[in-house]
Amino acid sequence: MANSPQAKKRARQNERRYAVNKARRSRIRTYLRKVEEAIASGDQEAAAAALRQAQPELMRGVTKGVVHKNTAARKMSRLASRVKALNA
């Protein structure tokens, strides 16, 4: 249990950041799921549109420190290649 005032404040801050980061992670996953669903439906235009919406959300997660830069790049690359493959 936190005893010093500083430790108590850090505990409060950690709770707040945890909630914010959890919401942000959930939002990113929602956008990625929309892309996955559009790919599964086979509609390339919808998948491309969903990918365009997911990209800034994923990159925002990177700038906020929720997702690692390479993880975001890998996810975007794999999704983009799958969307591109729908056309062929």
N, C-alpha and C positions, 0 to 999 in steps of 0.2 A: 504494500500500500504506500502511496506517495505521502511523504511527511513534510518535506520542505515546500514553501510556497512555489518555488520554481518547478518542482516536480509535479505539483498539483496543476499548475498552469499547462505544463507540457502534456499532461494526461487529458486535459480539456481540449487542447489543440489537436491532439492525436485523434480523439473521437470525432471532432469536426472534420478533419481532413479525410478520415476514413469514410465518413458518410458521403462527402463530396466525390471522392475518388470512386467509391462504389457506384454512385449514380452515373458518373462519367463512363465507367467501364460497361455498365449495363446499357447505356445509350449507344456505345460503340458496337456492342454485340447485337443490338437490335438492328442497326444499319447493315451489319454484315449478314445477319440472318435474312434481311430483305433481298440482298443480292443473291444469296444462296437459293432462296425460293424462286426468284426470277430465272435463275439459271436452270433450276429443276423444271420450271414450266416450259422451258425451251424458247421463250420470247427474248430475242436478242436485244431489241430496242428497250424493253423494260429492264433487262439486266444491265445494259449500258447506262441507263438513267439512274438505276439504283446504285451502280458503281460510282457514278459522278457525285451522288449525294453522300456516299460512304467515305470517299477519299478525304474530304476536309475534316470530317468527324474523327477519322483515324489519326490524321496528322495533328489535330488539336490535342488528342490524347498523348501524342509524343511530346508536344511542347509543354504540356501540363505534367509530364512525368509519370503518366499512368501506364503507358506502353513504351517499350524500348523501340528506338528508331529502326533497328534492323528487323524487329518483329513486324512492325507496321509495313515496312517496305516489302517484306516477304509475303505478307497477306495480300497487299495490293497487287503484287506481281502475279501471284497465283490466281487471284480472282480475275484479273485482267486477261490472263491467258485463257482462262475457262470461258469468259464472255466472248473473246475473240474466236474461240473454237466453235461456238454455237453457229456462227455464220457459215463455216465450212461444211 
